[in-house]
Amino acid sequence: MTVVPLAPAIAAKEAREWWERLGRRSITADELLAFREWRKRPENAEAYERLVKR
């Protein structure tokens, strides 16, 4: 299976959405697993790290 890289703007938008979702008081195990899967893509991991470093 070939993985097509996401555009940086899409990865950044999704990173912001994850940042907000993970910042809630409660998060389901399914959401956490989905985040881990999403973060496996290098461009997503990089976009999320940029948010964390702010």
Buried (B, 14 or more C-beta within 10 A) or exposed (E): EEEEEBEEEEBBEBBEEBBEEEEEEEEEEEBEEEBEEBBEBEBBBBBBEEEEEE
